[in-house]
């Protein structure tokens, strides 16, 4: 069986599509963390109404491959949509239907999308969602970013945050 090189597949997309994928990933990962917190009864879980509101918004965006912002709607090129639909299929088969093989492939895709997008895009996506979408309670988008950080090495994260601090210090 030939394994798909997801890093190559996503890496071949234009930068503008990677910017959009970063927005989708921050949103969907935040939704996932919120859903698990609620289901597991964790102390930081949101009330049921907020949990449902986030889920409804996120699932609508994922299913429609469109993210409505205040002034515009993010949409994807057909080749990006196809890759994201493949990822969703692996997610459904792996998480919802219990296929270990599909779950492992979904996690490979998750790692590839995070790494190809990079932390700079992920942080930019967080800021865009904070500014343009009201459905996520304050601070919760950080949960999605924290989840995505698992896909980066400690060295990568150290270098990223050091360079961020240097840029902020030079302004």
C-alpha positions, 0 to 999 in steps of 0.5 A: 500500500502506498502511503500518501505524503500529506506534507507534500500534498499540503505543501504544494498548495498556495500560501493563501490556501495555507492561511485559510487552512490555518484558520480552519485548523484553529477553529476545528481544534478549538471546537474539539477541545471544547467538546471533549471538555464538556463530555468529560465534565472538566472544570473549564468546560463551557455551559451546554449552550456555548458548547452547542453554539461553537459546535454548530458554527464549527461543523457548519464551516467544516461541512460547507468548506466556508468560514463566515467572517464579519466582512467576508467568507473564507472559501477554499480552492477545489484542490484544498477542499478535496484534501480537507474532505479526505481528512474529514473522511479519515476523521469520521472513520477513525474517531466516529467509527473506530478504525485505528488505521484511519485514526492514525492516518487522520493524525498524520494529516493533522501533523502535516497540516500543522507543520506545513502551515507553521506557528506563524500562520496558526497565531495569525489565524487565532488573531483573525478568529478573535477579531472576526468571529464572536462564537468562541468565548474569550480565551478558548481559541488558545485551546485550539492553538495549544492542541496544535502545538503537539505537532511541533518539536520543542526546538521549533517552538522555542525558536518560533517564540524567541523570534517572536519576542525578538520581533516584538522587541525591535518594534 
